[in-house]
Amino acid sequence: MDVLFAGIAVADFGAALAWYEQLLGRSADIIVKDDEVMWRIADAAWLYVTGDPSRSGHALVTVAVADLDETVALIEDRGLRSAPIETIAGAGRKAAFTDPEGNMTTFIEVVASGH
């Protein structure tokens, strides 16, 4: 596989666009059409938000980051609040942000394994 596209369907595209700009700290990289935009998250990974009321509110997206505390602090400085940071024994830590429609974007910091 070469590229990952992770999609988030929303009912209120305008409100969702503003929320994801806050979450990601910037405007979308690509405007596909009036109700679909994309952000490049990594070299081969894109997050897209699309107006699709029949599918809205059920997305689960996870993004691995090097420094979870820094990532959460930057997002919270932009006005969004995460659920409490959770520690998963032997695996790492995570913080979830849920948009107004119920879609969840979780940021994780993975513990290096000794394997």
Secondary structure, DSSP 4 states (H G I P E B T S, - for coil): ---EEEEEEES-HHHHHHHHHHHHTS--SEEEETTEEEEEEETTEEEEEEE-GGGTT--EEEEE-S-HHHHHHHHHHTT--PPPPEEETTTEEEEEEE-TTS-EEEEEEEPPP--
